[in-house]
Amino acid sequence: MGEQIPERPTTQNLNVAADESSIYQGGNLTAVSIEDLLDNDVAIRQLVNELNLTKRANERSRTEIEALKMERTGYAMQPWILGFTAVMNMAGIVLVGLGTNMLTGSNSPPYANWILGTGILISILSAFCPIFLPFLIKYASEKQHANQK
């Protein structure tokens, strides 16, 4: 009956770390040595799993960075491409108008069909330019980042 209840250890004496930086940078825990890992299957599995998780996270980050670089290239190119498309569309419309006016007149010149056809072709090509925009952005992004490496 004269037994004493042992005191509970304080939190500072326990090997508990709040985050990774307190483990190795002056924290309570010491770094893991190779001798600690020898014949310790659980610790080795944990290290391999941690390595695999880190590799997956790095790969996801690299993929996201590449996508963001491509998106940035697209935003930088978009005003130039849209301006070029607008100018080409206006040129096509003007040529279609001139060709139509020449063909519907009393004396149509022999080149009126060529002007109308060229105007129609330019208008059609400028209408399809936005379809090719993603491919052009991808090509320019890959070329730009290949030059940076």
C-alpha positions as CSV (number, residue, x, y, z in Angstrom):
1,M,0.0,0.0,0.0
2,G,2.9,2.2,0.2
3,E,3.4,2.2,-3.6
4,Q,3.9,5.5,-5.2
5,I,2.3,6.4,-8.6
6,P,5.1,7.2,-11.1
7,E,5.0,10.8,-12.4
8,R,3.9,11.3,-16.0
9,P,6.7,12.5,-18.3
10,T,6.3,16.0,-19.5
11,T,5.7,16.7,-23.2
12,Q,9.2,18.2,-23.6
13,N,10.8,14.9,-22.7
14,L,8.8,12.9,-25.4
15,N,10.2,12.5,-28.9
16,V,7.3,14.4,-30.5
17,A,7.9,16.8,-33.3
18,A,5.4,19.3,-34.6
19,D,6.8,19.4,-38.2
20,E,9.7,18.1,-40.3
21,S,11.9,21.2,-39.7
22,S,11.8,20.7,-35.9
23,I,13.0,17.1,-36.3
24,Y,16.3,17.9,-37.9
25,Q,16.8,21.6,-37.1
26,G,17.3,21.6,-33.4
27,G,14.3,19.5,-32.5
28,N,13.9,16.6,-30.1
29,L,14.3,13.8,-32.6
30,T,17.6,12.8,-34.2
31,A,18.1,12.1,-37.9
32,V,17.7,8.5,-39.1
33,S,21.0,6.7,-39.7
34,I,21.7,3.7,-41.9
35,E,22.3,1.5,-38.9
36,D,18.7,2.3,-37.8
37,L,17.4,1.0,-41.1
38,L,19.4,-2.2,-41.3
39,D,17.1,-5.2,-40.8
40,N,14.1,-2.8,-40.2
41,D,11.6,-3.7,-42.9
42,V,8.9,-1.3,-41.7
43,A,11.2,1.7,-41.7
44,I,12.6,0.8,-45.2
45,R,9.0,0.4,-46.5
46,Q,8.0,3.8,-45.0
47,L,11.0,5.4,-46.6
48,V,10.3,3.8,-50.0
49,N,6.6,4.9,-49.7
50,E,7.6,8.4,-48.8
51,L,10.0,8.5,-51.8
52,N,7.3,7.3,-54.1
53,L,4.8,9.8,-52.8
54,T,7.4,12.6,-53.3
55,K,8.1,11.5,-56.8
56,R,4.4,11.5,-57.7
57,A,4.0,14.9,-56.2
58,N,7.0,16.2,-58.1
59,E,5.7,14.8,-61.4
60,R,2.2,16.3,-60.8
61,S,4.0,19.6,-60.1
62,R,6.1,19.4,-63.2
63,T,3.0,18.6,-65.3
64,E,1.1,21.6,-63.8
65,I,4.1,23.9,-64.4
66,E,4.3,22.8,-68.0
67,A,0.5,23.4,-68.4
68,L,0.8,26.9,-66.8
69,K,3.8,27.8,-69.1
70,M,1.8,26.8,-72.1
71,E,-1.2,28.8,-70.9
72,R,1.0,31.8,-70.3
73,T,2.4,31.5,-73.9
74,G,-1.2,31.3,-75.2
75,Y,-2.2,34.5,-73.3
76,A,0.9,36.3,-74.7
77,M,0.2,35.2,-78.3
78,Q,-3.6,35.6,-78.2
79,P,-3.7,39.4,-78.9
80,W,-1.4,39.1,-81.9
81,I,-3.2,36.1,-83.4
82,L,-6.7,37.7,-82.9
83,G,-5.5,41.0,-84.4
84,F,-4.1,39.1,-87.4
85,T,-7.4,37.2,-87.8
86,A,-9.4,40.4,-87.6
87,V,-7.2,42.1,-90.2
88,M,-7.5,39.1,-92.5
89,N,-11.3,38.9,-92.0
90,M,-11.6,42.6,-92.9
91,A,-9.5,42.2,-96.0
92,G,-11.6,39.2,-97.0
93,I,-14.8,41.1,-96.5
94,V,-13.6,44.1,-98.5
95,L,-12.5,41.8,-101.4
96,V,-15.8,40.0,-101.3
97,G,-17.6,43.3,-101.5
98,L,-15.5,44.6,-104.3
99,G,-15.8,41.3,-106.3
100,T,-19.6,41.2,-105.8
101,N,-19.9,44.9,-106.9
102,M,-17.8,44.3,-110.0
103,L,-19.7,41.1,-110.9
104,T,-23.1,42.7,-110.5
105,G,-22.2,45.7,-112.6
106,S,-23.0,46.1,-116.3
107,N,-19.4,45.7,-117.5
108,S,-17.7,43.2,-115.2
109,P,-14.0,43.0,-115.6
110,P,-12.4,39.5,-116.2
111,Y,-10.6,39.6,-112.9
112,A,-13.7,40.2,-110.8
113,N,-14.2,36.4,-110.2
114,W,-10.6,36.2,-109.0
115,I,-11.2,39.1,-106.5
116,L,-14.4,37.5,-105.3
117,G,-12.8,34.1,-105.0
118,T,-9.8,35.4,-103.1
119,G,-12.0,37.4,-100.7
120,I,-14.1,34.3,-100.0
121,L,-11.0,32.1,-99.5
122,I,-9.4,34.7,-97.1
123,S,-12.7,35.0,-95.2
124,I,-13.0,31.2,-94.8
125,L,-9.3,30.9,-93.7
126,S,-9.6,33.7,-91.2
127,A,-12.8,32.0,-89.8
128,F,-10.9,28.8,-89.2
129,C,-7.8,30.4,-87.6
130,P,-9.2,30.1,-84.0
131,I,-9.4,26.3,-84.5
132,F,-5.6,26.1,-85.1
133,L,-4.8,28.5,-82.2
134,P,-4.3,25.7,-79.6
135,F,-1.9,23.9,-81.9
136,L,0.1,27.1,-82.6
137,I,0.3,27.9,-78.9
138,K,1.5,24.4,-78.1
139,Y,4.2,24.6,-80.9
140,A,5.3,28.1,-79.8
141,S,5.4,27.0,-76.1
142,E,7.5,23.9,-76.8
143,K,9.9,25.9,-79.0
144,Q,10.2,28.7,-76.4
145,H,10.9,26.3,-73.5
146,A,13.3,24.2,-75.5
147,N,15.4,27.4,-76.2
148,Q,15.4,28.2,-72.4
149,K,16.9,24.8,-71.5
